[in-house]
Amino acid sequence: MADQYARSGDDIRPTGIPAIRWDEPPEGPVLVLLDQTRLPAEEVELVCTDAPALVEAIRSLAVRGAPLLGIAGAYGVALAAARGFEVEEAADALAGARPTAVNLAVGVRRARAAHRAELGRTGDRKAAAGAALAAARALHREDAEASSRMAAHGLALLDELLPGGGHRVLTHCNTGSLVSGGEGTAFAVALAAHRSGRLRRLWVDETRPLLQGARLTAYEAARSGMAYTLLTDNAAGSLFAAGEVDAVLVGADRIAADGSVANKVGTYPLAVLARYHHVPFIVVAPVTTVDPDTPDGASIEVEQRAGHEVTEITAPQVPVAGAEAGGGIAVAPLGTQAYNPAFDVTPPELVTAIVTEEGAVSPVTPDALAELCDRSRQVTI
Ligand SMILES: CSC[C@H]1O[C@H](OP(=O)(O)O)[C@H](O)[C@@H]1O
């Protein structure tokens, strides 16, 4: 069961938005999620008391983003164990909630293994539940650390590729605090550039159909104080053609052994544009997103979602007022500047570097990928 309760607008939090937290009120342990389907209009928390509620939250993208899905999956196993539900059944349901982001299955597997090991060692269900929770907390901490290391490595790569600072970076979907135990993956690099005075502008793809860019990345960018501009996905080409993009930074949901990168729909066209316009196309993801057991891009299961997400605007609506307003209903934070060309010239082809918490891999050669796969095996049980 998931209860919803809104938080008052005055508890606006810093950029590091706690997208997930474990809580232990008197009535029993819960997993509290910031409901991302309600942002940016409202900050509403979902309180999950069992795995089915968390599975639904994952499927509805109330909680989303590969690294955070791993953390949520691990906490979900711990929640089932702590509340005395059938753990193996809960773990299976959680791991199967969404197919593409490999981190979800990785997080579930980690907490399940800890639970199994302790139960096998002591036969003590309470101790086993504690072991699953400890595994989830460890994963949460590790992801926060990985996020800050990816930010540093990514910024160093930007400075190396683009000497002189003043980076104009284009990003797709949402890869900030809302997908992470820390400040995110690709967005964390942009944030680091902003904080060090080396980000001139973040171009934010709105990311149809669920508008993770307009609703979530603009929300995080607004909080950070960085210069950002929202654009429709189909307007990116004209920005490249105008020479307004110095680099592309995106996240990943799964990186296959051959270096194929599964990421939000609309990422591949950006890779083609970047290659055609000789712009670095940089993927930022933790090592655990590299999946040695998926040989190539064709082996990645791409989630197919309901058609109504395209045919309807289901984003939360924020009534706007003021002379500059067009009388419509905003789906982005108030004051968000937008780029809105009426026409563009569509260009042709492929991709540049993978940044993990262990460094930047560029060029992405078969040997470099083999090393990434080995590291992924070492850090992923
Ligand atoms: C770095 S994880 C964020 C990743 O997840 C997003 O997908 P979704 O919003 O469906 O969870 C998108 O692919 C982002 O790049």
The ligand as an SDF file (V2000), in Angstrom:
LIG
                    3D

 15 15  0  0  0  0  0  0  0  0999 V2000
   21.4920    7.7500  -15.2360 C   0  0  0  0  0  0  0  0  0  0  0  0
   20.0180    6.9180  -14.9300 S   0  0  0  0  0  0  0  0  0  0  0  0
   18.9510    7.9660  -15.7330 C   0  0  0  0  0  0  0  0  0  0  0  0
   18.4580    7.3290  -16.9810 C   0  0  0  0  0  0  0  0  0  0  0  0
   17.1950    6.7250  -16.6990 O   0  0  0  0  0  0  0  0  0  0  0  0
   16.2510    7.3710  -17.4890 C   0  0  0  0  0  0  0  0  0  0  0  0
   15.2000    6.5390  -17.8650 O   0  0  0  0  0  0  0  0  0  0  0  0
   13.8360    6.5830  -16.9930 P   0  0  0  0  0  0  0  0  0  0  0  0
   13.5240    8.0240  -16.7760 O   0  0  0  0  0  0  0  0  0  0  0  0
   12.8640    5.8570  -17.8800 O   0  0  0  0  0  0  0  0  0  0  0  0
   14.1430    5.8280  -15.7210 O   0  0  0  0  0  0  0  0  0  0  0  0
   17.0420    7.8120  -18.6920 C   0  0  0  0  0  0  0  0  0  0  0  0
   17.3480    6.7360  -19.5250 O   0  0  0  0  0  0  0  0  0  0  0  0
   18.2550    8.3540  -18.0270 C   0  0  0  0  0  0  0  0  0  0  0  0
   19.3780    8.5170  -18.8180 O   0  0  0  0  0  0  0  0  0  0  0  0
  1  2  1  0
  2  3  1  0
  3  4  1  0
  4  5  1  0
  4 14  1  0
  5  6  1  0
  6  7  1  0
  6 12  1  0
  7  8  1  0
  8  9  2  0
  8 10  1  0
  8 11  1  0
 12 13  1  0
 12 14  1  0
 14 15  1  0
M  END
$$$$
